[in-house]
């Protein structure tokens, strides 16, 4: 059974970051992904957030940020049996369509 509070929380998390998010968080995450590349999972996003802002980030929120980047076409999801991670999608160049 879903309570009203749970339904509101689900709707809010699907809509995007809560109003308390740092205003530069999307830019910080995008810059880190482009600068360091490699595999990005929830633990890596949480570590970046902790180092940058000195506070914890929920795993669900880290997952939502990565998922949103994949839906925007910025990252590619790699869903393995024992690991789920994202990598930066190569940019399409003229004559090189993904």
C-alpha positions as CSV (number, residue, x, y, z in Angstrom):
1,X,0.0,0.0,0.0
2,X,1.3,3.4,-1.0
3,X,0.7,6.3,1.3
4,X,0.1,9.9,0.2
5,X,3.5,10.9,1.4
6,X,5.2,8.1,-0.5
7,X,3.3,9.1,-3.7
8,X,4.3,12.7,-3.3
9,X,7.9,11.8,-2.7
10,X,7.9,9.6,-5.8
11,X,6.4,12.3,-7.9
12,X,8.9,14.9,-6.6
13,X,11.9,12.7,-7.3
14,X,10.7,11.9,-10.8
15,X,10.3,15.6,-11.6
16,X,13.9,16.5,-10.8
17,X,16.1,17.7,-8.0
18,X,14.5,19.1,-4.9
19,X,14.7,22.9,-4.3
20,X,17.5,22.4,-1.8
21,X,20.0,21.2,-4.5
22,X,23.0,23.4,-5.1
23,X,22.4,25.6,-8.2
24,X,25.7,24.5,-9.8
25,X,25.3,20.7,-9.3
26,X,24.3,19.8,-12.9
27,X,27.3,21.8,-14.2
28,X,29.7,20.3,-11.7
29,X,28.6,16.8,-12.5
30,X,28.8,17.4,-16.3
31,X,32.2,18.9,-16.0
32,X,33.5,16.0,-13.9
33,X,32.1,13.4,-16.4
34,X,33.7,15.1,-19.3
35,X,37.0,15.8,-17.6
36,X,37.6,12.4,-16.0
37,X,35.6,10.1,-18.3
38,X,35.5,6.4,-17.4
39,X,32.8,4.5,-15.6
40,X,30.3,6.4,-13.6
41,X,28.1,4.7,-11.0
42,X,26.2,5.9,-8.0
43,X,29.1,5.5,-5.7
44,X,31.3,7.7,-7.9
45,X,28.6,10.4,-8.1
46,X,28.1,10.3,-4.3
47,X,31.9,10.7,-3.8
48,X,32.0,13.7,-6.1
49,X,29.1,15.3,-4.3
50,X,30.7,14.6,-0.9
51,X,34.0,16.1,-1.9
52,X,32.4,19.2,-3.6
53,X,29.8,20.0,-1.0
54,X,30.9,18.3,2.1
55,X,27.6,16.4,2.6
56,X,26.1,13.1,1.6
57,X,24.0,12.4,-1.5
58,X,21.3,9.7,-1.5
59,X,22.0,6.7,-3.8
60,X,18.6,7.1,-5.4
61,X,19.4,10.7,-6.3
62,X,22.7,9.8,-7.7
63,X,21.0,7.1,-9.8
64,X,18.4,9.7,-11.0
65,X,21.1,12.1,-12.1
66,X,22.9,9.4,-14.1
67,X,19.7,8.1,-15.6
68,X,18.6,11.6,-16.7
69,X,22.0,12.0,-18.5
70,X,21.4,8.7,-20.3
71,X,17.9,9.8,-21.3
72,X,19.3,13.1,-22.6
73,X,21.8,11.1,-24.8
74,X,24.9,12.3,-22.9
75,X,25.7,9.0,-21.3
76,X,25.3,5.3,-22.2
77,X,24.0,2.7,-19.7
78,X,26.0,-0.5,-19.3
79,X,23.8,-2.9,-17.4
80,X,25.9,-6.0,-16.5
81,X,24.7,-8.8,-14.2
82,X,26.8,-7.6,-11.3
83,X,27.4,-4.0,-12.2
84,X,25.4,-1.0,-13.6
85,X,27.4,2.0,-14.8
86,X,27.4,4.7,-17.3
87,X,30.0,6.1,-19.7
88,X,30.1,9.3,-21.7
89,X,28.6,8.8,-25.1
90,X,31.0,9.8,-27.9
91,X,29.9,12.9,-29.7
92,X,28.6,12.3,-33.2
93,X,30.7,14.0,-35.8
94,X,29.9,14.7,-39.4
95,X,29.6,11.4,-41.2
96,X,29.9,9.5,-37.9
97,X,26.3,8.8,-36.7
98,X,25.9,6.8,-33.4
